[in-house]
Amino acid sequence: MSFSTRRPKGLSRRGFLTLGLGGAVTGLAADSFWYEPQALQVERLAFATGSKGGRVRVVQISDLHLSSFTTYFAKVATQVAALEPDLIVLTGDYLEEERNIRGVLSFLKQLKAPHGIFAVQGNWEYWSRLEGENLRRHFAGVGVQLLINERADVDVNGQHISILGLDYPSTADPLQQLQVMADRQRFNLLLSHVPAFAHEQLEAHIGLILSGHTHGGQVRLPFLPPLYLPRYSGRFVSGLYHVSQHRIPLYVSRGVGTSVLPLRFFCRPEIGVFELQGQTV
């Protein structure tokens, strides 16, 4: 079988090029607005905690920007369940308008983790004026513990883990207070919606930082930096970094939702899975 690239008879060169360009634009639009925003990926990393105990699986979900509980978010919840997390952590930006809270709660009700679900706030919670104690009450009703510059302790498979919830915009004073609260004998997991904050003040007993906020740029062009990153992103786009003089691992999630425009390009949504491996004796 042979194929010909010759244009159809009677079609001008300009018309042929216009037709081809139109097809390419249509394909890119379909990819950006329909396929990629729902092409969920699972990103996996492993870290040694240095403490005694077995493996602890932490699943991170970030940046829902959920307006209603659609089939896509049902798919996200199903995927999370299939990962069998010990802990689930949520790193902010759940909604963009207060009225969307019902959809967010419908999603959160689907999440299960035997050792708890923990969350911090993002900028959109403040912008939508659904933050603080109001949001805490909503989340508590579906089994999610909102940490506002607070610490929560869990013991999983012999490992002693503290979850430190740093509130948006992750300023220096609350960070210092959280580090004073932290127990150096435990593995300290710091949650911050934004990745760019006072890293120079981080102390060595912070074991891992998980954040979101950037959406990975959301729209990317190959080999080029992101077209746009929100405030408090700094140099961080997505993936694993090391910060402070202690080279503490910081992971930046691309998130599962979209912000402002419902599209993604060369930047698929993600669920993060972090295997915290202790020292078995």
KEKE-3310 file (N, C-alpha, C; in steps of 0.2 Angstrom, whole numbers, plus 5000, padded with zeros to 4 digits):
npx = (5004:5003:5006:5001:5007:5002:4993:4975:4967:4963:4963:4971:4988:4989:4976:4978:4988:4982:4971:4979:4985:4974:4970:4980:4980:4967:4970:4979:4972:4962:4970:4976:4964:4956:4962:4976:4973:4966:4974:4980:4995:5005:5017:5032:5042:5056:5062:5074:5071:5080:5076:5070:5059:5046:5040:5032:5019:5015:5003:5001:4990:4987:4981:4967:4957:4943:4927:4916:4911:4916:4917:4931:4937:4932:4939:4952:4951:4948:4960:4969:4964:4968:4982:4984:4987:4996:4995:4987:4991:4986:4989:4984:4974:4960:4948:4940:4929:4918:4906:4909:4913:4905:4907:4920:4920:4913:4922:4933:4927:4928:4941:4952:4962:4972:4979:4976:4971:4978:4979:4984:4981:4979:4982:4970:4960:4960:4957:4945:4938:4935:4942:4953:4945:4933:4934:4941:4931:4923:4931:4934:4922:4922:4933:4945:4960:4964:4979:4985:4998:5002:5006:5004:5005:5009:5010:5016:5018:5029:5037:5039:5031:5030:5019:5020:5011:5012:5006:4998:5005:5017:5027:5041:5041:5030:5036:5047:5041:5035:5046:5051:5041:5043:5049:5064:5067:5058:5052:5051:5039:5036:5022:5019:5009:5015:5031:5042:5049:5056:5069:5082:5081:5077:5079:5090:5082:5071:5063:5058:5049:5034:5025:5015:5006:5012:5007:5016:5019:5009:5005:5017:5031:5042:5059:5059:5058:5044:5029:5022:5022:5015:5015:5027:5032:5045:5061:5056:5048:5042:5043:5058:5068:5082:5085:5091:5105:5106:5102:5088:5076:5064:5048:5039:5023:5014:5000:4982:4972:4967:4970:4963:4963:4956:4966:4980:4997:5010:5012:5006:4993:4996:4997:5006:5017:5025:5037:5042:5055:5060:5073:5074:5076)
npy = (4994:5011:5028:5045:5061:5071:5086:5087:5086:5102:5109:5123:5128:5136:5134:5120:5121:5129:5120:5109:5116:5120:5107:5103:5113:5110:5097:5100:5108:5099:5090:5098:5104:5093:5079:5080:5087:5077:5066:5057:5055:5044:5048:5041:5041:5036:5037:5036:5035:5034:5030:5017:5004:4999:5000:5015:5021:5036:5046:5060:5073:5087:5104:5104:5112:5111:5112:5104:5087:5078:5065:5063:5067:5057:5047:5050:5048:5034:5030:5033:5025:5013:5013:5010:5019:5022:5034:5050:5065:5082:5096:5109:5122:5118:5123:5136:5145:5148:5141:5130:5120:5109:5100:5098:5091:5080:5073:5072:5063:5051:5047:5036:5031:5022:5028:5041:5057:5072:5089:5105:5123:5133:5147:5149:5145:5156:5166:5163:5165:5155:5149:5144:5141:5139:5131:5121:5114:5110:5100:5092:5085:5076:5068:5073:5081:5097:5106:5120:5128:5118:5103:5085:5069:5052:5035:5022:5006:5004:5016:5032:5046:5064:5076:5091:5105:5119:5135:5144:5160:5153:5159:5165:5166:5157:5145:5144:5142:5130:5122:5122:5116:5103:5086:5080:5066:5060:5056:5070:5077:5090:5100:5111:5123:5132:5131:5140:5147:5152:5144:5145:5145:5132:5118:5103:5093:5092:5081:5079:5088:5092:5100:5111:5121:5126:5120:5114:5123:5121:5125:5120:5122:5113:5111:5124:5137:5138:5147:5154:5156:5155:5168:5165:5154:5154:5147:5135:5122:5109:5092:5085:5093:5100:5108:5121:5122:5110:5101:5097:5086:5092:5091:5095:5096:5093:5094:5090:5096:5111:5128:5144:5143:5129:5119:5109:5107:5098:5094:5085:5080:5075:5062:5060:5048:5042:5033:5029:5023:5014:5008:4991:4979)
npz = (5000:4996:5000:4996:4997:4989:4986:4985:4969:4962:4973:4980:4983:4994:5000:5003:5013:5022:5026:5031:5042:5049:5053:5062:5072:5077:5082:5092:5100:5105:5112:5122:5129:5131:5131:5138:5151:5158:5158:5168:5178:5188:5199:5207:5221:5232:5249:5261:5278:5289:5302:5313:5307:5296:5279:5274:5265:5257:5250:5239:5235:5225:5222:5217:5212:5210:5203:5202:5207:5196:5183:5180:5193:5200:5195:5199:5213:5213:5208:5218:5228:5223:5225:5238:5250:5265:5272:5267:5260:5257:5248:5246:5238:5234:5229:5219:5221:5234:5234:5228:5237:5240:5230:5232:5245:5242:5234:5243:5252:5246:5248:5257:5270:5281:5291:5292:5284:5279:5278:5270:5268:5253:5242:5235:5244:5253:5244:5240:5251:5260:5272:5286:5302:5297:5285:5291:5299:5289:5282:5293:5294:5284:5287:5286:5292:5294:5294:5302:5303:5312:5320:5318:5324:5319:5320:5310:5304:5313:5312:5317:5314:5310:5305:5298:5296:5286:5285:5271:5266:5269:5278:5287:5301:5306:5301:5309:5321:5319:5318:5330:5337:5332:5334:5336:5336:5328:5311:5301:5291:5281:5275:5263:5254:5244:5236:5237:5250:5266:5265:5269:5283:5287:5297:5300:5305:5297:5286:5274:5261:5255:5241:5231:5220:5208:5197:5188:5178:5169:5155:5144:5133:5123:5129:5134:5147:5159:5153:5162:5180:5196:5209:5223:5218:5214:5209:5207:5198:5195:5201:5209:5221:5230:5245:5256:5266:5271:5262:5260:5254:5242:5235:5221:5216:5201:5202:5201:5195:5185:5183:5181:5166:5158:5153:5148:5143:5137:5150:5161:5173:5190:5203:5217:5224:5238:5245:5261:5268:5282:5293:5294:5307)
capx = (5000:5007:5002:5003:5006:5000:4986:4969:4966:4958:4964:4977:4993:4987:4971:4980:4992:4977:4968:4983:4986:4968:4969:4985:4977:4962:4973:4982:4966:4959:4975:4977:4958:4953:4966:4981:4970:4964:4979:4983:5001:5008:5025:5034:5049:5057:5066:5076:5070:5085:5073:5068:5052:5045:5039:5026:5017:5012:5001:5000:4986:4988:4979:4961:4953:4937:4921:4910:4914:4915:4920:4938:4939:4930:4945:4957:4949:4949:4967:4972:4963:4972:4989:4984:4991:4995:4993:4986:4992:4983:4993:4981:4970:4955:4942:4941:4924:4915:4900:4912:4915:4901:4910:4927:4918:4911:4928:4936:4923:4930:4948:4953:4969:4971:4982:4974:4972:4980:4979:4986:4978:4983:4980:4963:4956:4960:4954:4937:4935:4933:4948:4953:4941:4927:4937:4943:4925:4920:4936:4934:4916:4924:4938:4952:4963:4967:4984:4986:5004:5001:5009:5000:5009:5006:5015:5015:5023:5035:5040:5036:5031:5026:5017:5020:5007:5014:5000:5000:5010:5023:5031:5047:5039:5027:5041:5051:5037:5034:5052:5052:5037:5045:5053:5070:5068:5053:5053:5047:5036:5033:5018:5018:5006:5020:5037:5047:5049:5063:5073:5088:5079:5076:5084:5091:5078:5065:5066:5055:5044:5029:5021:5011:5005:5015:5004:5021:5018:5002:5006:5024:5034:5048:5065:5058:5055:5036:5027:5020:5022:5012:5019:5029:5035:5052:5064:5053:5043:5039:5048:5062:5074:5085:5085:5094:5112:5105:5100:5082:5072:5057:5045:5034:5018:5010:4993:4978:4967:4969:4969:4962:4961:4955:4970:4987:5001:5016:5012:5001:4992:4999:4997:5013:5018:5032:5039:5047:5058:5064:5078:5071:5081)
capy = (5000:5017:5034:5051:5068:5077:5089:5085:5090:5107:5113:5127:5127:5140:5130:5114:5123:5131:5114:5106:5120:5119:5101:5103:5117:5106:5092:5103:5110:5093:5087:5103:5105:5087:5074:5081:5088:5071:5061:5057:5051:5043:5049:5038:5042:5033:5040:5032:5040:5034:5028:5010:5003:4996:5005:5019:5024:5043:5048:5067:5076:5094:5108:5101:5117:5107:5115:5099:5081:5075:5058:5064:5067:5050:5043:5052:5045:5027:5028:5034:5019:5007:5014:5008:5023:5022:5041:5054:5072:5086:5102:5116:5124:5113:5126:5143:5148:5145:5137:5123:5116:5103:5095:5096:5087:5074:5070:5070:5057:5045:5045:5032:5030:5019:5032:5048:5061:5078:5094:5112:5128:5136:5154:5150:5145:5163:5171:5162:5167:5149:5147:5144:5137:5137:5125:5115:5111:5106:5095:5087:5082:5070:5064:5076:5085:5103:5108:5127:5129:5113:5096:5079:5063:5046:5029:5018:5001:5005:5022:5038:5052:5070:5080:5098:5109:5126:5138:5149:5159:5149:5164:5163:5165:5151:5140:5143:5140:5123:5118:5122:5110:5096:5081:5077:5059:5058:5059:5076:5078:5096:5101:5118:5124:5135:5128:5145:5151:5153:5138:5145:5144:5125:5114:5097:5087:5091:5075:5079:5094:5091:5106:5111:5128:5128:5116:5112:5128:5119:5125:5120:5121:5109:5114:5131:5137:5139:5153:5158:5153:5160:5170:5161:5148:5154:5143:5128:5121:5102:5087:5084:5098:5099:5115:5123:5119:5103:5098:5093:5085:5096:5089:5100:5092:5097:5094:5086:5101:5116:5135:5149:5140:5122:5116:5108:5106:5095:5095:5081:5080:5069:5059:5058:5042:5043:5027:5031:5017:5014:5003:4985:4976)
capz = (5000:4996:5002:4993:5000:4985:4988:4981:4963:4962:4979:4979:4988:5000:5003:5006:5019:5027:5028:5036:5048:5053:5057:5067:5077:5080:5086:5098:5105:5108:5116:5127:5132:5133:5133:5144:5158:5161:5157:5175:5179:5195:5200:5213:5224:5238:5253:5267:5284:5294:5308:5313:5305:5289:5273:5274:5258:5257:5243:5239:5230:5226:5217:5213:5208:5208:5203:5204:5207:5189:5182:5181:5200:5203:5192:5203:5219:5212:5207:5224:5232:5220:5227:5245:5254:5273:5273:5261:5261:5252:5248:5245:5232:5233:5225:5217:5224:5240:5232:5225:5243:5240:5226:5235:5250:5238:5232:5249:5255:5242:5250:5263:5272:5288:5296:5291:5279:5282:5273:5272:5264:5248:5241:5233:5250:5256:5239:5240:5258:5264:5275:5293:5306:5293:5281:5296:5301:5283:5281:5298:5293:5280:5290:5284:5297:5292:5299:5301:5307:5317:5320:5319:5324:5317:5320:5305:5303:5317:5311:5321:5309:5312:5299:5300:5291:5286:5281:5266:5261:5272:5280:5291:5308:5307:5300:5315:5327:5318:5319:5337:5339:5329:5338:5332:5336:5323:5304:5300:5284:5281:5270:5262:5247:5240:5236:5238:5256:5269:5265:5273:5290:5288:5301:5298:5307:5292:5282:5267:5260:5249:5240:5224:5218:5202:5191:5183:5173:5166:5148:5143:5127:5124:5130:5136:5154:5159:5151:5168:5186:5201:5215:5228:5215:5214:5204:5207:5193:5196:5203:5215:5222:5237:5247:5262:5267:5273:5256:5262:5248:5241:5229:5219:5212:5195:5204:5197:5192:5181:5186:5176:5159:5158:5148:5150:5137:5139:5158:5163:5180:5193:5210:5220:5229:5242:5250:5266:5270:5288:5294:5297:5311)
cpx = (5004:5002:5005:5002:5004:4994:4981:4969:4961:4959:4971:4982:4991:4981:4973:4984:4987:4973:4972:4984:4980:4967:4974:4983:4971:4964:4976:4977:4963:4964:4976:4970:4955:4957:4971:4978:4968:4969:4984:4989:5002:5015:5027:5041:5050:5063:5068:5075:5076:5082:5071:5061:5052:5043:5032:5025:5013:5010:4999:4995:4986:4983:4973:4958:4947:4931:4915:4914:4912:4918:4928:4940:4937:4936:4951:4957:4950:4956:4971:4971:4967:4979:4989:4988:4990:4993:4992:4987:4989:4987:4990:4977:4965:4949:4944:4935:4921:4910:4903:4914:4911:4904:4917:4925:4916:4917:4932:4933:4925:4937:4948:4960:4969:4974:4981:4975:4973:4981:4982:4982:4982:4980:4973:4958:4955:4956:4947:4934:4932:4939:4948:4949:4935:4929:4938:4937:4922:4925:4935:4927:4917:4930:4945:4954:4967:4972:4986:4992:5004:5005:5004:5005:5005:5012:5012:5020:5030:5039:5036:5037:5027:5025:5016:5016:5008:5009:5003:5000:5017:5028:5036:5045:5035:5031:5045:5048:5036:5040:5053:5047:5039:5050:5058:5071:5063:5055:5048:5045:5033:5029:5017:5015:5012:5027:5043:5045:5056:5067:5079:5087:5078:5081:5085:5086:5071:5067:5063:5050:5040:5025:5018:5012:5007:5011:5010:5022:5012:5003:5014:5026:5041:5054:5065:5056:5047:5035:5024:5020:5019:5017:5021:5031:5042:5055:5061:5047:5039:5045:5052:5068:5077:5087:5088:5101:5112:5103:5093:5078:5065:5054:5039:5029:5015:5003:4989:4973:4971:4967:4968:4959:4961:4959:4977:4990:5008:5017:5006:5000:4995:4997:5004:5013:5025:5032:5044:5049:5062:5069:5075:5077:5079)
cpy = (5006:5023:5040:5057:5073:5079:5087:5089:5096:5111:5117:5126:5130:5136:5124:5116:5125:5125:5110:5109:5119:5112:5100:5107:5113:5100:5094:5105:5104:5090:5092:5104:5098:5081:5075:5082:5082:5065:5060:5052:5049:5043:5045:5039:5038:5037:5036:5037:5039:5031:5020:5009:5000:5002:5009:5022:5031:5044:5056:5069:5083:5098:5105:5106:5114:5112:5110:5092:5077:5068:5058:5063:5060:5045:5044:5048:5037:5025:5029:5028:5013:5007:5012:5012:5021:5029:5045:5061:5076:5093:5108:5117:5119:5116:5133:5147:5145:5140:5130:5118:5109:5098:5093:5090:5080:5070:5067:5064:5051:5042:5041:5031:5028:5023:5039:5051:5068:5083:5101:5116:5130:5143:5154:5149:5152:5167:5169:5163:5161:5146:5146:5139:5134:5131:5119:5111:5107:5100:5089:5082:5076:5067:5067:5081:5091:5105:5116:5129:5125:5107:5091:5073:5057:5041:5024:5013:5002:5012:5028:5044:5058:5074:5087:5102:5116:5130:5143:5156:5156:5154:5161:5162:5159:5145:5139:5140:5132:5119:5117:5116:5103:5092:5079:5070:5056:5060:5064:5078:5085:5097:5109:5119:5126:5132:5134:5149:5151:5147:5139:5144:5136:5122:5107:5091:5087:5086:5076:5085:5092:5098:5105:5118:5129:5125:5114:5117:5127:5119:5125:5120:5118:5113:5122:5131:5139:5146:5157:5153:5158:5162:5165:5154:5148:5151:5137:5127:5114:5097:5088:5089:5096:5106:5115:5120:5112:5098:5093:5092:5089:5093:5093:5096:5096:5097:5090:5090:5106:5123:5140:5147:5132:5118:5114:5106:5104:5095:5091:5081:5074:5068:5057:5052:5042:5037:5029:5025:5017:5008:4997:4982:4969)
cpz = (5000:4997:4998:4997:4996:4987:4983:4975:4964:4968:4979:4984:4995:5004:5006:5012:5024:5030:5033:5042:5053:5057:5062:5073:5081:5084:5092:5103:5108:5113:5123:5132:5135:5135:5139:5150:5161:5161:5163:5175:5187:5195:5207:5214:5230:5242:5259:5273:5289:5301:5307:5311:5298:5284:5275:5267:5259:5250:5244:5233:5231:5220:5213:5209:5206:5209:5205:5203:5201:5189:5182:5188:5203:5201:5197:5210:5218:5211:5214:5228:5230:5223:5234:5249:5262:5275:5267:5264:5255:5253:5245:5238:5230:5228:5223:5219:5229:5239:5230:5231:5243:5236:5229:5241:5247:5236:5238:5253:5252:5245:5257:5264:5279:5293:5296:5285:5281:5276:5275:5267:5259:5247:5239:5239:5253:5251:5239:5246:5261:5267:5283:5296:5302:5289:5285:5298:5295:5282:5287:5297:5288:5281:5288:5289:5294:5297:5297:5305:5313:5315:5321:5319:5322:5318:5315:5304:5307:5317:5314:5316:5311:5305:5301:5294:5291:5282:5276:5269:5264:5273:5285:5298:5310:5306:5306:5320:5326:5319:5326:5340:5337:5334:5334:5331:5331:5316:5303:5293:5284:5274:5269:5255:5242:5241:5238:5245:5259:5270:5269:5281:5292:5292:5298:5299:5302:5287:5275:5267:5254:5248:5233:5221:5211:5196:5186:5178:5169:5158:5147:5135:5127:5124:5132:5143:5153:5157:5157:5174:5191:5206:5220:5225:5215:5208:5203:5202:5195:5198:5209:5215:5229:5239:5254:5262:5269:5267:5257:5255:5248:5235:5228:5214:5206:5197:5199:5193:5187:5184:5180:5169:5160:5153:5151:5143:5139:5147:5160:5171:5183:5200:5212:5225:5232:5247:5255:5269:5276:5288:5298:5301:5312)
residu = (MET:SER:PHE:SER:THR:ARG:ARG:PRO:LYS:GLY:LEU:SER:ARG:ARG:GLY:PHE:LEU:THR:LEU:GLY:LEU:GLY:GLY:ALA:VAL:THR:GLY:LEU:ALA:ALA:ASP:SER:PHE:TRP:TYR:GLU:PRO:GLN:ALA:LEU:GLN:VAL:GLU:ARG:LEU:ALA:PHE:ALA:THR:GLY:SER:LYS:GLY:GLY:ARG:VAL:ARG:VAL:VAL:GLN:ILE:SER:ASP:LEU:HIS:LEU:SER:SER:PHE:THR:THR:TYR:PHE:ALA:LYS:VAL:ALA:THR:GLN:VAL:ALA:ALA:LEU:GLU:PRO:ASP:LEU:ILE:VAL:LEU:THR:GLY:ASP:TYR:LEU:GLU:GLU:GLU:ARG:ASN:ILE:ARG:GLY:VAL:LEU:SER:PHE:LEU:LYS:GLN:LEU:LYS:ALA:PRO:HIS:GLY:ILE:PHE:ALA:VAL:GLN:GLY:ASN:TRP:GLU:TYR:TRP:SER:ARG:LEU:GLU:GLY:GLU:ASN:LEU:ARG:ARG:HIS:PHE:ALA:GLY:VAL:GLY:VAL:GLN:LEU:LEU:ILE:ASN:GLU:ARG:ALA:ASP:VAL:ASP:VAL:ASN:GLY:GLN:HIS:ILE:SER:ILE:LEU:GLY:LEU:ASP:TYR:PRO:SER:THR:ALA:ASP:PRO:LEU:GLN:GLN:LEU:GLN:VAL:MET:ALA:ASP:ARG:GLN:ARG:PHE:ASN:LEU:LEU:LEU:SER:HIS:VAL:PRO:ALA:PHE:ALA:HIS:GLU:GLN:LEU:GLU:ALA:HIS:ILE:GLY:LEU:ILE:LEU:SER:GLY:HIS:THR:HIS:GLY:GLY:GLN:VAL:ARG:LEU:PRO:PHE:LEU:PRO:PRO:LEU:TYR:LEU:PRO:ARG:TYR:SER:GLY:ARG:PHE:VAL:SER:GLY:LEU:TYR:HIS:VAL:SER:GLN:HIS:ARG:ILE:PRO:LEU:TYR:VAL:SER:ARG:GLY:VAL:GLY:THR:SER:VAL:LEU:PRO:LEU:ARG:PHE:PHE:CYS:ARG:PRO:GLU:ILE:GLY:VAL:PHE:GLU:LEU:GLN:GLY:GLN:THR:VAL)
# end
